[in-house]
Amino acid sequence: MRTCGIEIKGSETIICLMTLKDGLFELPDCRQNRFALSKDQDQQQMRHFQFTFAKFIEDYQITQLVIKERPQKGKFAGGAVGFKIETALQLIAGCECSIISATQLKEKIKRYPLPVDFRDTGLKVFQETAFLAGYAFLAK
């Protein structure tokens, strides 16, 4: 199962591809590590963002998206643009989408500690949350 861990920050999605096969995690090479939505008020821009992400899913044969949940209220609440991005991703046909809360993420990481230090993965520092979301979903 090829999974794409996603963290939404502002008007962009930060991603990390991950595969679990025979109990081993693999981080396949990927042409992009983020997607940006430039003008969320413009319908064409929203459609372009969704089409581009759907094409990415098709090209890399992704079967599961895992989005790190952002609170709707409070000090660390997500913004309106982020929730529009989340909706656009959830509505992409042919790919399952799950939301993982910070609590679930911490519980999974505690129960199934990372087999390798994040710095040794070769990913960029800003991809860590997306990596953890994908890992937490696949860890069983």
N, C-alpha and C positions, 0 to 999 in steps of 0.2 A: 504494500500500500504506500503510495507516494503522497506525502502530506506537506502542506504549506503552512507553516506557523506565521501568524500575522500580528503585528502591533500597529495600531493606528495612532499616529501623532499628528495633530493639527489637520493638515490637508494632504497627508501622504500615508501610504502603507509601507511598512518595513517588513520584508519577508525573509523566510528561511525555508528552503526545501529540505526535506528529510524523508528517508525511506527506512523501514524496518523489515529486514529479511533474514530469516533463520536466527532470530535473536540478536542480530547485529544492526546497529544504526549506521546509515550512510548519509553523507551530505553531498549530493550531486552538484556538479558545477552548474551555474545558473548565469544567464546573460544579464540579469538585473537583480538588484537587492532592494529596490524601492519603486513605488509607483506614486506619482503625484496627480492631484486633481487641481487644476489651475483656477477654474471659475465654476464654483458649485451652483451658481444661479442660472447658468446657461445649460439648457437641456442638451444641446449638442455636445458640450464638454462632458456632461454626465454620461451620455451614451458612449462617447469616445473612451472614457475611462473604463466603463464596464466592458466594452468590446475588447479593448487592449488587454484587460485582465483575463477575460474569457479566452482570448487567443493564447495567452501565456499558459493558462490551465491546459488547453488543448495540446499545445506544443510540448509541454513537459509531462503530459499524461497524469496530471494531478487528480486524485480521487477524493481528497479531503482537505478542506480549509479549516484552520483552527485559529480563531480570533481571540486575543486576550481582551476580556471584558473591561470596559471603562465604566465607572459609576455614572449614573444619570444625575445625581445630586451631590452636593457637598464640595469640599475644598478641591478634590482631585477629579471633578466631573469632566466628562468628555464634552467637546463642543458640537454644535449642530452639524458642521461639515463632516466631522468624524462619524457621526451617526448616519449621515447620508452615504458615506463611503461604505459603512458596514452593511447598510441595506442593499446597495448596489452589488456587493459581493454575495450576500445571501441569496439574491435573486438570479444568480448565474445558473443556467440550466446545465444538468449533467455532472454536477459536482456537489457533494455534501458539504455542509458548513456547520461548524459547532462553535459555540462561545464557551470559553473557559474562564472562570472567575479567578481572581488573585488567590482566594482561599483554596480552591481546588488545585491550583498550580503549586502552591506551597506544600499542600498535603502530598501530592504526587511526588514532588522532588524529595520530600522527607522520606517517603516510603521507598522510592526508587532513586537513590542518589545518582548523580551524573557519573558515568563510567570514565569520563575524561574531563580535565579542566577546560573551561570554555576557551581560554587563550590558545589551547592546542588544537582547536577545531579549524583554524584558518579563516574564520568568519570575522567580519568587522565588529568592533565593539558595540556599535549601535544596533546590531542584529541580535544581541543577547536575549532580549525579551521574546522576540519572535522564535528564536531557537528553543527557549524554555517552554513556550506554548506548544510547539510541535512535539517536543520530547515528552512533556507531561501527557499529552493526548495518546501518544504511542506506547508509553511505559505501562506495562501490565504484568 
